[in-house]
Amino acid sequence: MISDLFAEQLEQKNYTQEEFSELLIRLLDYGVLCRDESQVEEQLYDRFVQLKDWVEDYLQIIGVRILHDERFNFVRIYPPGAQVPGLPDEVDQPFNSGFRQRLSQLDVAVILVLRAEYEKSLREGQIDENGCVMLSMEALSLGMHNLLNRSLPETQTERARLLIRLKQLRLIYFKTDETDETEGHEDSWLKIRPTINSFVSEEALAVLQDNDERKK
């Protein structure tokens, strides 16, 4: 049986079918793995590296595409028909997917600004060894106003909800503490992950920067 053969192949790499399934389910559920996010994601990412060919073969059957950044150790998957920064477009692919991210207009606006701020820090050499960029909430708020003439949510609760959403997408990192009332405050800081490059295309960034130049 094919399943028995596959189980034997997995066993040769010291993995079980359950562990392979766990990896696939996590990828399809979250859409992204970042090795430095947590101990769980570190283990799953390392498992992906070992089983990469099989994961790609499986997901290719259902039209899912994989972007693997070996430098900064993250994996992101894209539904059929999605435009993927850094990968050639596919033609005539289905456009519906259960794991397609549904973002609000505010989410999109903040992500665009984060991408612009990341690019700015990258040009200035203000990037750490993990490809991350530090940004204060004050700078994010200013960027929202200057680039898009928009504001961040006024209440800390709404800001915290926004930040958690972006953290779930593995676009930013910050320490979560339910007892920390300063989360989302102007004085707090966050890290923009290099995964932001896989979320916003160069074309979208160019349009944003062009609009900013016209304002000056």
Secondary structure, 3 states (H helix, E strand, C coil): CHHHHHHHHHHHCCCCHHHHHHHHHHHHHHCEEECCCCHHHHHHHHHHHHHHHHHHHHHHHCCCEEEEECCCCEEEEECCCCCCCCCCCCCCCCCCCCCCCCCCHHHHHHHHHHHHHHHHHHHCCCCCCCCCEEEEHHHHHHHHHHHHCCCCCCCHHHHHHHHHHHHHCCCEECCCCCCCCCCCCCCCEEEECHHHHHCCCHHHHHHHHHHHHHHC
